Amino acid sequence: MKGKREREEACSTCGHYHDYEGGEPCKVCGHVLTTAASGRPESVMPTTVVPGFLYLGSYDTASRQELLKAMQITDILNTVPACQPLFRNTFNYHTVSVAPPDFEECFEFLDRVNSANRRVLVYCMTGISRGPAVVIGYLMKLRHWRLAEAYKWVKDKRQSVNITPGDTKRLMDLEVELHNSCSVPFGLAAVTLPGSLLSAASPPQPGQLHVGQQQQQQQQQQPGGDAASPNGIFGGHQWHSSSGAAQPPVFGAAPAPAPAPAGGHAAFGAGGQHPGGEHSSEMET
Protein backbone atom coordinates (compact mmCIF):
# COMPACT_ATOMS: atom_id res chain seq x y z
CA MET A 1 0.00 0.00 0.00
CA LYS A 2 1.30 3.40 -0.92
CA GLY A 3 1.96 5.65 2.05
CA LYS A 4 1.05 9.28 2.45
CA ARG A 5 4.45 10.47 1.20
CA GLU A 6 4.22 8.31 -1.93
CA ARG A 7 0.70 9.49 -2.67
CA GLU A 8 -0.34 13.03 -1.84
CA GLU A 9 -4.08 12.44 -2.13
CA ALA A 10 -6.05 9.94 -0.08
CA CYS A 11 -8.76 7.82 -1.67
CA SER A 12 -11.72 10.07 -2.41
CA THR A 13 -14.13 7.34 -1.32
CA CYS A 14 -12.79 5.95 1.96
CA GLY A 15 -10.29 8.67 2.88
CA HIS A 16 -7.40 6.22 3.40
CA TYR A 17 -4.12 5.92 1.53
CA HIS A 18 -4.02 3.00 -0.91
CA ASP A 19 -3.46 2.52 -4.64
CA TYR A 20 -7.18 2.67 -5.42
CA GLU A 21 -6.60 3.48 -9.09
CA GLY A 22 -4.55 0.29 -9.42
CA GLY A 23 -7.30 -1.79 -7.81
CA GLU A 24 -5.52 -2.30 -4.48
CA PRO A 25 -7.90 -3.02 -1.56
CA CYS A 26 -7.64 -0.62 1.35
CA LYS A 27 -5.96 -2.37 4.31
CA VAL A 28 -7.92 -0.22 6.75
CA CYS A 29 -11.50 -0.69 5.57
CA GLY A 30 -11.29 -3.08 2.60
CA HIS A 31 -12.57 -0.61 -0.01
CA VAL A 32 -11.90 -1.46 -3.68
CA LEU A 33 -12.62 0.98 -6.49
CA THR A 34 -15.22 -0.68 -8.74
CA THR A 35 -15.62 -0.01 -12.45
CA ALA A 36 -18.33 -0.97 -14.90
CA ALA A 37 -17.66 -3.23 -17.89
CA SER A 38 -17.04 -0.12 -19.99
CA GLY A 39 -14.12 0.84 -17.74
CA ARG A 40 -15.90 3.94 -16.44
CA PRO A 41 -16.47 4.34 -12.70
CA GLU A 42 -19.79 2.84 -11.66
CA SER A 43 -22.46 5.25 -10.46
CA VAL A 44 -22.55 5.70 -6.70
CA MET A 45 -26.27 6.38 -6.78
CA PRO A 46 -28.28 3.79 -4.82
CA THR A 47 -30.45 1.53 -6.96
CA THR A 48 -34.11 1.84 -6.03
CA VAL A 49 -35.50 -1.68 -5.63
CA VAL A 50 -38.72 -0.87 -3.74
CA PRO A 51 -39.47 2.89 -3.83
CA GLY A 52 -39.57 4.46 -0.40
CA PHE A 53 -38.12 1.39 1.31
CA LEU A 54 -35.39 -0.79 -0.24
CA TYR A 55 -32.21 0.43 -1.95
CA LEU A 56 -29.11 -1.40 -3.20
CA GLY A 57 -25.54 -0.22 -3.59
CA SER A 58 -21.81 -0.75 -3.11
CA TYR A 59 -19.25 0.45 -0.57
CA ASP A 60 -18.88 3.61 -2.64
CA THR A 61 -22.61 4.22 -2.24
CA ALA A 62 -22.52 3.64 1.51
CA SER A 63 -19.66 6.15 1.86
CA ARG A 64 -21.73 9.06 0.50
CA GLN A 65 -23.26 10.38 3.68
CA GLU A 66 -24.87 13.49 2.24
CA LEU A 67 -26.29 11.58 -0.71
CA LEU A 68 -27.91 9.00 1.56
CA LYS A 69 -29.32 11.71 3.81
CA ALA A 70 -30.75 13.52 0.79
CA MET A 71 -32.52 10.29 -0.22
CA GLN A 72 -33.90 10.00 3.33
CA ILE A 73 -32.21 6.65 3.94
CA THR A 74 -32.21 5.91 7.67
CA ASP A 75 -30.86 2.35 7.98
CA ILE A 76 -27.97 0.47 6.41
CA LEU A 77 -27.52 -3.29 6.10
CA ASN A 78 -23.82 -4.09 5.71
CA THR A 79 -23.33 -7.60 4.26
CA VAL A 80 -19.52 -7.59 4.71
CA PRO A 81 -18.53 -8.41 8.32
CA ALA A 82 -14.98 -7.06 7.89
CA CYS A 83 -16.25 -3.69 6.66
CA GLN A 84 -16.71 -1.17 9.47
CA PRO A 85 -19.70 1.21 9.53
CA LEU A 86 -18.68 4.71 8.47
CA PHE A 87 -21.38 6.94 9.96
CA ARG A 88 -22.63 5.38 13.19
CA ASN A 89 -23.99 8.69 14.46
CA THR A 90 -26.07 9.30 11.34
CA PHE A 91 -27.54 5.92 10.32
CA ASN A 92 -28.81 2.82 12.07
CA TYR A 93 -26.43 0.03 11.01
CA HIS A 94 -26.68 -3.72 11.07
CA THR A 95 -23.53 -5.61 10.09
CA VAL A 96 -23.98 -9.32 9.40
CA SER A 97 -22.19 -11.71 11.72
CA VAL A 98 -20.95 -14.22 9.12
CA ALA A 99 -19.92 -14.35 5.48
CA PRO A 100 -21.77 -15.21 3.35
CA PRO A 101 -24.55 -13.52 5.30
CA ASP A 102 -27.32 -15.57 6.87
CA PHE A 103 -30.53 -14.80 4.98
CA GLU A 104 -32.73 -15.06 8.07
CA GLU A 105 -30.58 -12.56 9.99
CA CYS A 106 -30.83 -10.08 7.10
CA PHE A 107 -34.57 -10.61 6.65
CA GLU A 108 -35.29 -9.93 10.33
CA PHE A 109 -33.50 -6.57 10.12
CA LEU A 110 -35.25 -5.64 6.86
CA ASP A 111 -38.62 -6.61 8.34
CA ARG A 112 -38.06 -4.23 11.27
CA VAL A 113 -37.16 -1.39 8.92
CA ASN A 114 -40.19 -2.10 6.75
CA SER A 115 -42.54 -2.20 9.75
CA ALA A 116 -41.24 1.20 10.88
CA ASN A 117 -41.79 2.73 7.40
CA ARG A 118 -38.09 3.61 7.12
CA ARG A 119 -35.66 3.43 4.23
CA VAL A 120 -32.74 1.00 4.08
CA LEU A 121 -29.64 0.63 1.94
CA VAL A 122 -28.28 -2.91 1.45
CA TYR A 123 -24.67 -2.93 0.32
CA CYS A 124 -21.63 -5.14 -0.21
CA MET A 125 -18.17 -4.15 -1.40
CA THR A 126 -18.95 -4.02 -5.13
CA GLY A 127 -22.77 -4.19 -5.20
CA ILE A 128 -22.59 -7.03 -7.71
CA SER A 129 -23.35 -10.31 -5.92
CA ARG A 130 -23.57 -10.54 -2.14
CA GLY A 131 -25.80 -7.50 -1.55
CA PRO A 132 -28.03 -8.24 -4.57
CA ALA A 133 -28.40 -11.86 -3.40
CA VAL A 134 -29.79 -10.66 -0.05
CA VAL A 135 -32.19 -8.28 -1.81
CA ILE A 136 -33.36 -10.97 -4.26
CA GLY A 137 -33.93 -13.39 -1.41
CA TYR A 138 -35.90 -10.80 0.53
CA LEU A 139 -38.16 -10.08 -2.45
CA MET A 140 -38.89 -13.81 -2.66
CA LYS A 141 -39.97 -13.74 1.00
CA LEU A 142 -41.71 -10.35 1.03
CA ARG A 143 -43.68 -10.69 -2.21
CA HIS A 144 -43.84 -14.49 -2.47
CA TRP A 145 -41.99 -14.30 -5.79
CA ARG A 146 -40.08 -17.08 -7.47
CA LEU A 147 -36.32 -16.74 -7.87
CA ALA A 148 -36.42 -15.99 -11.62
CA GLU A 149 -39.02 -13.29 -11.02
CA ALA A 150 -37.08 -11.60 -8.18
CA TYR A 151 -33.81 -11.86 -10.11
CA LYS A 152 -35.40 -10.23 -13.16
CA TRP A 153 -36.71 -7.38 -11.02
CA VAL A 154 -33.29 -6.57 -9.54
CA LYS A 155 -31.30 -7.22 -12.72
CA ASP A 156 -33.54 -4.89 -14.75
CA LYS A 157 -32.85 -2.09 -12.27
CA ARG A 158 -29.13 -2.74 -11.72
CA GLN A 159 -27.47 -4.12 -14.84
CA SER A 160 -24.13 -4.72 -13.11
CA VAL A 161 -25.60 -7.52 -10.96
CA ASN A 162 -23.69 -10.76 -11.53
CA ILE A 163 -24.56 -13.38 -8.91
CA THR A 164 -21.71 -15.79 -8.12
CA PRO A 165 -22.27 -19.57 -8.31
CA GLY A 166 -22.12 -19.80 -4.52
CA ASP A 167 -24.79 -17.12 -3.99
CA THR A 168 -26.87 -18.64 -6.79
CA LYS A 169 -26.85 -22.00 -5.01
CA ARG A 170 -27.95 -20.35 -1.76
CA LEU A 171 -30.82 -18.58 -3.53
CA MET A 172 -31.93 -21.80 -5.22
CA ASP A 173 -31.95 -23.55 -1.82
CA LEU A 174 -33.98 -20.67 -0.39
CA GLU A 175 -36.54 -20.93 -3.20
CA VAL A 176 -36.96 -24.65 -2.58
CA GLU A 177 -37.45 -23.88 1.11
CA LEU A 178 -40.09 -21.22 0.35
CA HIS A 179 -41.85 -22.80 -2.66
CA ASN A 180 -40.87 -26.50 -2.62
CA SER A 181 -39.45 -26.18 -6.14
CA CYS A 182 -36.87 -24.26 -8.16
CA SER A 183 -37.78 -21.98 -11.08
CA VAL A 184 -34.22 -21.86 -12.46
CA PRO A 185 -32.98 -25.48 -12.59
CA PHE A 186 -30.39 -24.44 -15.20
CA GLY A 187 -29.09 -21.58 -13.01
CA LEU A 188 -29.49 -17.82 -13.29
CA ALA A 189 -27.39 -17.73 -16.47
CA ALA A 190 -30.22 -19.50 -18.28
CA VAL A 191 -32.62 -16.70 -17.31
CA THR A 192 -30.71 -14.23 -19.50
CA LEU A 193 -30.64 -16.43 -22.61
CA PRO A 194 -32.64 -15.32 -25.69
CA GLY A 195 -36.28 -16.25 -25.41
CA SER A 196 -36.20 -16.38 -21.62
CA LEU A 197 -37.39 -14.14 -18.82
CA LEU A 198 -35.28 -11.03 -19.39
CA SER A 199 -35.48 -10.57 -23.16
CA ALA A 200 -37.81 -11.28 -26.03
CA ALA A 201 -37.26 -14.47 -27.99
CA SER A 202 -34.91 -14.24 -30.94
CA PRO A 203 -34.10 -16.87 -33.58
CA PRO A 204 -31.24 -19.13 -32.44
CA GLN A 205 -27.97 -19.07 -34.33
CA PRO A 206 -27.08 -22.13 -36.42
CA GLY A 207 -26.10 -24.98 -34.13
CA GLN A 208 -27.64 -23.28 -31.05
CA LEU A 209 -30.79 -24.22 -29.16
CA HIS A 210 -33.03 -22.34 -26.79
CA VAL A 211 -33.46 -23.68 -23.28
CA GLY A 212 -36.88 -25.15 -24.07
CA GLN A 213 -35.47 -27.00 -27.09
CA GLN A 214 -32.55 -28.31 -25.05
CA GLN A 215 -34.96 -29.67 -22.49
CA GLN A 216 -37.04 -31.32 -25.23
CA GLN A 217 -33.91 -33.10 -26.45
CA GLN A 218 -33.20 -34.34 -22.94
CA GLN A 219 -36.77 -35.60 -22.64
CA GLN A 220 -36.41 -37.47 -25.94
CA GLN A 221 -33.22 -39.12 -24.69
CA GLN A 222 -34.97 -40.18 -21.45
CA PRO A 223 -38.43 -41.42 -22.50
CA GLY A 224 -39.08 -43.16 -19.17
CA GLY A 225 -38.41 -40.18 -16.90
CA ASP A 226 -40.46 -37.16 -15.89
CA ALA A 227 -39.10 -33.69 -16.52
CA ALA A 228 -38.24 -31.77 -13.37
CA SER A 229 -40.07 -28.47 -13.39
CA PRO A 230 -41.43 -25.98 -10.84
CA ASN A 231 -44.96 -26.43 -12.10
CA GLY A 232 -44.63 -29.70 -14.03
CA ILE A 233 -44.73 -27.62 -17.24
CA PHE A 234 -42.06 -25.32 -18.69
CA GLY A 235 -43.36 -24.01 -22.00
CA GLY A 236 -45.90 -21.20 -21.98
CA HIS A 237 -46.65 -21.46 -18.25
CA GLN A 238 -47.10 -18.34 -16.15
CA TRP A 239 -46.62 -17.77 -12.45
CA HIS A 240 -48.99 -15.83 -10.28
CA SER A 241 -47.74 -13.91 -7.27
CA SER A 242 -49.80 -13.34 -4.16
CA SER A 243 -51.22 -10.21 -5.79
CA GLY A 244 -52.67 -12.35 -8.59
CA ALA A 245 -50.71 -10.60 -11.34
CA ALA A 246 -49.56 -12.85 -14.16
CA GLN A 247 -45.80 -13.18 -14.46
CA PRO A 248 -43.71 -13.81 -17.60
CA PRO A 249 -42.97 -17.40 -18.64
CA VAL A 250 -39.64 -18.85 -17.58
CA PHE A 251 -38.74 -20.77 -20.70
CA GLY A 252 -39.75 -20.73 -24.35
CA ALA A 253 -42.63 -23.00 -25.34
CA ALA A 254 -41.59 -26.32 -26.83
CA PRO A 255 -42.62 -26.95 -30.45
CA ALA A 256 -45.89 -28.82 -30.98
CA PRO A 257 -45.46 -32.54 -31.79
CA ALA A 258 -45.76 -33.48 -35.46
CA PRO A 259 -48.70 -35.72 -36.43
CA ALA A 260 -47.99 -39.39 -37.19
CA PRO A 261 -47.76 -40.27 -40.89
CA ALA A 262 -50.81 -42.02 -42.37
CA GLY A 263 -50.79 -45.81 -42.05
CA GLY A 264 -47.85 -45.86 -39.65
CA HIS A 265 -46.62 -44.82 -36.17
CA ALA A 266 -44.39 -41.86 -35.39
CA ALA A 267 -41.01 -42.73 -33.92
CA PHE A 268 -41.15 -42.33 -30.12
CA GLY A 269 -39.26 -39.20 -29.05
CA ALA A 270 -39.20 -37.75 -32.54
CA GLY A 271 -42.86 -37.33 -33.48
CA GLY A 272 -44.43 -37.05 -30.02
CA GLN A 273 -46.43 -40.35 -30.06
CA HIS A 274 -45.91 -43.78 -28.55
CA PRO A 275 -46.01 -46.81 -30.86
CA GLY A 276 -49.52 -47.46 -29.54
CA GLY A 277 -50.75 -44.01 -30.62
CA GLU A 278 -50.84 -42.49 -27.10
CA HIS A 279 -49.29 -39.02 -26.67
CA SER A 280 -46.18 -38.97 -24.51
CA SER A 281 -46.75 -37.05 -21.27
CA GLU A 282 -43.19 -35.72 -21.48
CA MET A 283 -43.90 -34.01 -24.80
CA GLU A 284 -46.89 -32.11 -23.43
CA THR A 285 -44.77 -29.14 -22.41
N, C-alpha and C positions, 0 to 999 in steps of 0.2 A: 504493500500500500504506500502510495506517495505521501510523504509528510508535508507539513505546512510550508517548509522552505522550498520543497521541490514543486509545490503547486500553490500559487498565490490565492486562488479562489477555491472555497469549499464547494461541495456539491450543492447545487441550487435547490435540490429536493429535500435531502436529509440534513444538510448543514455540516456534514462531517467530511474529512479529507480522505478521498479515495479516487482511484482512476475510473470514475464513472463513465467517461467517454469510451474507455477501452473495455467496458463491460465488467470491471472488477467489483465484486460484492463488497459493501461496506462492512468492515470488521466490527463496527460498533453496533449497528442496527440491522445489518443484513440487506440494505437496499441495493437493488440492481436496476440500472436504467433500462427500461423496456422500449423496444421499437417495433413498429408495425412491419408487416411483410414488405412494404414499400421502402423501408429504411428510414422513414420519417418518424419522429417521436410520436408515440401514441397519445391521444387526447387524455387529459387528466380529468375531464368531466365525468361525473358518475353516470352510469347507465341506469335509466329509469326502468325498472322491471315491473313494479306495481306502483302507479302514480300515487303520491302522497304517503307511501309506506316503505317500499323496498327498493334499494338502490345497490348497484354492484360496481366495484372498482378495483384498483390496484393500490400498491403502497404509495405511488405518486399521488393518487386521488386522496388517500387518507391523510397525506401530509399537507393538504391545502386547507388550512383551518378556516380562513375567511370564505372560501368557496363553499365549504360544507355549511357554515353558519348562514350564508346567503340562501342556501337551498333548504334551510330549516331542518337539517338533519340533527337529531338529538342523541342517537345511539350508534355505536360502532361495534360490529362483530369482527374480531380479528381471528382469522383462521390459521395463523402462523404462530405457534407457541413461542418461538425464539424472538419474535418481533415485539418490541416494547411499545406500549401506547405512547403517543406523542403529546396529546393534549388532555390529560386526565382532569384538569380543572374546567374543561369546556364541554366534553362529551362523556356520556355514560358508556364505558367500555366493557366488553366481555371478550377475554382471550381464551381460546380453546385450550384444554389441558393436554391433549395428545395430538400427534400428527400421524396419519391423516385425521382430521377432526371427527369426533363422534357425532353422527347425524342427530341423535336424540338430544344431546347437549345443546347443539345449535338451535334445534327446533323449539326447545323450551324457552330459550332467550328470545327468539323471534316472536313466539306466541305472546310473551309478556309485553314486548314493544307494540305488537299489533293491538292487544287489548287496551293499551293506554293511548291509542291513537297517536303514536309518535312515529318518527321517521328514522330508518336504520340504514347504514351503509355496511354491506358485507364486502370484505376485501381479503385478498391474498397478495403475495409479492408481485405477481405479474397480472393478475386479474384474468388469467387464461383458463385455468383448470380447477384448482382447489376451491376458490370462492364461488365460481359458477356452479360447481358440482353441489355445493351446499344450497345455493339458490334453486337449482333445478329440483333437488330433492324436496325442498320446502314447498315448492309449487305443487308437486305430486301429492303432498300431504294436505296442504291448505285447500286446494281446488279439486282434489280427487282426480287429477290428471294422470294419464299414462306417461311413461318416460319419453317416448317420441314426441308427444304433444308438448311437454314441459321444455324439452330440449329445443324444439323448434321455436318456442316463444322467446327463450333467452338468446338463442343463436341469431334470430332475426334482428334483435335489438343490439347485440354486441357481436359483431362479425369476427372479432379476434378470438372468440371462445374456441378452445381446442382441448377437449377433455382427454386426459391421459388414459391408457388402458386400465390402470389401477382404479382410478376414480370411476371409469365406466363400469367396471365389474361391481363396485360398491353400489352404484345407482341401479344396476340390473337386479342385484340382490334386494335392494330396498323396494323395487317395484313388485317383485315376487312376494315380498312380505306384505305389501299393501293391497295387491290385486290378485295374488295367486297365479300370476302369469307374467310373461315378459313380452313387451311390444316390439323389442328390437333384438330378436335372437341372433341377427348377424352383426350386432354392434352398432354404435352410433355412426360409424363411417357409412353404413348402408343407408342411413336416413338422408344423406346428402347426395346420393346417386341420382342421375336423371330419372324422372318418372316417380320419384318418391315424395316424401313429405314436404321437403323444403322448396322444390322447384317443379315446374310443369314438365310433363313427360316430353322427351325428345327422342327421335329415332336413334337406335343404337348404331355405333360404328360397326363396320364389317368385322366379324369375329367376336363381337361383344354381345352380352346378354344383360337384360334388366334383371333385377332381383327376382321378380315374379317368374320370369322365364327360367332362371337358374333353379328356382325351387321346383318348377314343373319337371325339369330334367331329373332332379333328385328323386322326385316321386315316381317317375317312370323307371328309374333304376332300382327302386325299392317298392315293388307292387304290393307287398304284404304288409307294409307299415303304414301308420297314420302320421300325417304331417303335424309337426308341433307348431302350434299357433296360439296367440292370445285368445282368439275367439273361435278357433276351429276353422276359420276361413281367413285367407289373406286378401285375395283379390276383391276390390270394390267394396270392402266392408268399411263402415264408419263407426267411430266411437261416439259415445255420448257422455259428456261430463255430468256432474250433479246438477248443473243448471239446465240440462236438457238440450244444449246447443250441439248440433252435429259437428263432428270434427273431421279433418281430412283423412283420406285413406292412407294406410301405412305403405302398402306396396301396390305396384301396378297390377291390374286384373290379368289373370292368365287367359290365353286365347281359348275360344270355345272349341270343344272337341269336334273333329271332322266326322261326318256321317259315314257309316260303314258302306262299302261298295255293294251294289245289288248282287244278290246270289251268293255272297260270301260274308266272312266275319272280318272286322278290323283287327289288326294286330294289337294285342294288349300292350298299353303303354304308348302306342303311337297314334291310335285313332280314338282312344277314349272309351272303348267298349271291351268287355270281357268276351271270351269265345262264345259264351252262352247268350250274348246279346244284352247283358245287364251293364248299366253304366258303372264305371269305377267310382267309388266314393272319393278317392284321392284326386280325381280329376275335376270334381265339382268345386273348384276354387275360384 
